[in-house]
Amino acid sequence: MPKPAFSRAEPDARRQSLIEATARVLARDGATGASVRTIAVEAGVSPGLVNHYFAGIEALIAATYSWVGDQVSKALSAAVAAAGSDPHGRLKAYVTASFAPPIADRALLATWIAFWTLTTKPQIAERHDTIYAQYRAELEGLLADCGIAPTDRRLTAIAITALVDGLWLELCLSPDSFTADEARGLAERQLASYFDKSAKSDR
């Protein structure tokens, strides 16, 4: 009897549903609340199905970290694409996209904090390093387009990453006392200081 045409896609859909359920559980219950049983209940499946698709809870959370990181990366890329061709505008768009939906979101913050909490686990630490290395590499490319010297790009990208994480954290935690416009203004002011420093070093 021939297999139905959807048989190959169905396992992928089930796997994805488990990843999305894990993200919801992490956002709601934190790292300590993420168990195979809790995630299975959230996804509406048996615990055995979780173990069928993933080699334990750590592997499932690592896969979820990758998926959430991909969603953030897509949002950043969309912001850059919408900014046009000006290098400075593209860099600003990349940096300040974190201060608007879908990235400036309390549920995403809660999920991200859970990932940070679990970076003592080898698989999750590896995903964390991969995601942040990609983010810094993209920043370095945008900085290069803006004329930042090669010797300054790595540390500048690290500094911008720390700045964005801090502002994003504060914005998500205190949206009534700290606005997205203020976050953008602070980030753009810091970016301007890097451009000024680069221009002076070229003289």
C-alpha positions as CSV (number, residue, x, y, z in Angstrom):
1,M,0.0,0.0,0.0
2,P,1.6,3.4,-1.0
3,K,2.3,5.9,1.7
4,P,0.2,9.0,1.8
5,A,1.8,12.2,0.3
6,F,1.8,13.9,3.7
7,S,3.7,11.2,5.6
8,R,7.1,13.0,5.4
9,A,5.8,16.4,6.4
10,E,3.7,15.2,9.4
11,P,6.7,14.3,11.6
12,D,8.2,17.7,10.9
13,A,4.9,19.4,12.0
14,R,4.8,17.3,15.2
15,R,8.4,18.2,16.0
16,Q,7.7,21.9,15.4
17,S,4.6,21.8,17.6
18,L,6.7,20.4,20.4
19,I,9.3,23.2,19.9
20,E,6.5,25.9,20.0
21,A,5.0,24.3,23.1
22,T,8.4,24.4,24.8
23,A,8.7,28.1,24.0
24,R,5.3,28.8,25.6
25,V,6.1,26.7,28.7
26,L,9.4,28.5,29.1
27,A,7.7,31.9,28.8
28,R,5.0,30.9,31.3
29,D,6.8,28.7,33.8
30,G,10.5,29.5,33.4
31,A,13.4,27.1,33.2
32,T,12.4,25.2,36.3
33,G,8.9,24.5,35.0
34,A,10.0,22.9,31.7
35,S,9.7,19.2,32.0
36,V,8.8,16.5,29.4
37,R,5.4,16.0,31.0
38,T,4.6,19.8,31.2
39,I,5.6,20.3,27.5
40,A,3.7,17.2,26.4
41,V,0.5,18.5,28.1
42,E,1.0,21.9,26.5
43,A,1.4,20.3,23.1
44,G,-1.5,17.9,23.6
45,V,0.6,14.8,23.1
46,S,1.9,11.9,25.2
47,P,5.3,12.2,27.0
48,G,6.5,9.3,24.9
49,L,6.1,11.4,21.7
50,V,8.5,14.0,23.2
51,N,11.1,11.4,23.7
52,H,10.5,10.0,20.3
53,Y,11.5,13.2,18.6
54,F,14.1,14.5,21.0
55,A,16.8,12.8,23.0
56,G,15.8,14.4,26.3
57,I,14.6,17.7,27.6
58,E,18.0,19.4,27.0
59,A,17.9,18.6,23.3
60,L,14.3,19.9,23.0
61,I,15.2,23.1,24.8
62,A,18.3,23.5,22.6
63,A,16.2,23.1,19.5
64,T,13.7,25.6,20.8
65,Y,16.5,28.1,21.5
66,S,17.6,27.7,17.8
67,W,14.0,28.3,16.6
68,V,13.4,31.3,18.7
69,G,16.8,32.7,17.7
70,D,15.8,32.2,14.0
71,Q,12.6,34.2,14.6
72,V,14.6,37.1,16.1
73,S,17.1,36.9,13.2
74,K,14.2,37.1,10.6
75,A,12.8,40.1,12.4
76,L,16.2,41.9,12.4
77,S,16.8,41.0,8.7
78,A,13.3,42.4,7.8
79,A,14.1,45.6,9.5
80,V,17.4,46.0,7.7
81,A,15.7,45.2,4.3
82,A,13.1,47.8,5.0
83,A,15.8,50.4,5.8
84,G,17.0,50.7,2.2
85,S,20.6,50.9,1.0
86,D,22.1,53.6,3.3
87,P,24.7,51.7,5.4
88,H,24.2,53.8,8.5
89,G,20.4,53.5,8.2
90,R,20.7,49.7,7.9
91,L,22.9,49.5,11.0
92,K,20.5,51.6,13.0
93,A,17.6,49.5,11.8
94,Y,19.3,46.3,12.9
95,V,20.2,47.7,16.3
96,T,16.8,49.4,17.1
97,A,14.6,46.6,15.8
98,S,14.9,45.0,19.2
99,F,12.9,47.8,20.7
100,A,9.7,47.1,18.7
101,P,7.5,44.1,18.2
102,P,7.9,41.2,17.7
103,I,11.2,41.4,19.6
104,A,10.2,43.8,22.3
105,D,7.8,41.3,23.9
106,R,7.6,40.2,27.5
107,A,6.9,36.6,26.6
108,L,10.0,36.5,24.4
109,L,12.0,38.1,27.3
110,A,10.7,35.4,29.7
111,T,11.7,32.7,27.2
112,W,15.1,34.2,26.6
113,I,15.8,34.5,30.3
114,A,15.0,30.8,30.7
115,F,17.5,30.0,27.9
116,W,20.2,32.2,29.7
117,T,19.4,30.4,33.0
118,L,20.0,27.0,31.3
119,T,23.4,27.8,29.6
120,T,25.1,25.7,32.2
121,K,23.8,22.8,30.1
122,P,26.3,21.9,27.3
123,Q,23.8,21.7,24.4
124,I,22.1,25.0,25.4
125,A,25.4,26.8,25.9
126,E,26.4,25.7,22.4
127,R,23.3,27.1,20.9
128,H,23.7,30.3,22.9
129,D,27.2,30.8,21.6
130,T,26.1,30.0,18.0
131,I,23.2,32.5,18.1
132,Y,25.3,35.3,19.6
133,A,28.2,34.7,17.3
134,Q,25.9,35.0,14.3
135,Y,24.4,38.2,15.7
136,R,27.9,39.7,16.2
137,A,29.0,38.6,12.8
138,E,26.0,40.4,11.2
139,L,26.8,43.5,13.2
140,E,30.4,43.4,12.1
141,G,29.3,43.2,8.5
142,L,27.0,46.2,8.9
143,L,29.8,48.1,10.8
144,A,32.2,47.3,7.9
145,D,29.7,48.9,5.5
146,C,29.7,52.0,7.7
147,G,33.5,52.3,7.5
148,I,34.4,51.1,10.9
149,A,38.0,49.9,10.9
150,P,38.6,46.1,11.0
151,T,40.5,46.4,14.2
152,D,37.5,48.0,15.9
153,R,34.7,45.9,14.6
154,R,34.8,42.9,16.9
155,L,34.8,44.9,20.2
156,T,32.3,47.4,18.8
157,A,29.9,44.5,17.9
158,I,30.3,43.1,21.4
159,A,29.6,46.5,23.0
160,I,26.5,47.1,20.8
161,T,25.3,43.6,21.7
162,A,25.6,44.3,25.4
163,L,23.9,47.7,25.0
164,V,21.0,46.3,23.0
165,D,20.5,43.4,25.5
166,G,20.5,45.9,28.4
167,L,18.0,48.3,26.8
168,W,15.8,45.5,25.6
169,L,15.7,44.0,29.1
170,E,14.8,47.3,30.7
171,L,12.2,48.1,28.0
172,C,10.4,44.8,28.4
173,L,10.5,44.9,32.2
174,S,9.5,48.6,32.6
175,P,7.5,49.6,29.5
176,D,5.6,52.3,31.5
177,S,8.7,54.1,32.6
178,F,11.0,53.6,29.7
179,T,9.9,54.0,26.1
180,A,10.9,52.4,22.8
181,D,11.8,55.9,21.5
182,E,14.1,56.5,24.4
183,A,15.8,53.1,23.8
184,R,16.2,54.0,20.2
185,G,17.6,57.4,21.0
186,L,20.2,56.0,23.4
187,A,21.3,53.3,21.0
188,E,21.6,55.8,18.1
189,R,23.6,58.2,20.3
190,Q,26.0,55.4,21.1
191,L,26.3,54.4,17.4
192,A,27.0,58.0,16.5
193,S,29.9,58.0,19.0
194,Y,31.5,55.0,17.2
195,F,31.1,56.8,13.8
196,D,32.7,59.9,15.3
197,K,35.6,57.9,16.7
198,S,36.1,56.2,13.4
199,A,36.1,59.5,11.5
200,K,38.7,61.0,13.8
201,S,41.0,57.9,13.5
202,D,41.0,58.3,9.7
203,R,42.3,61.9,9.9
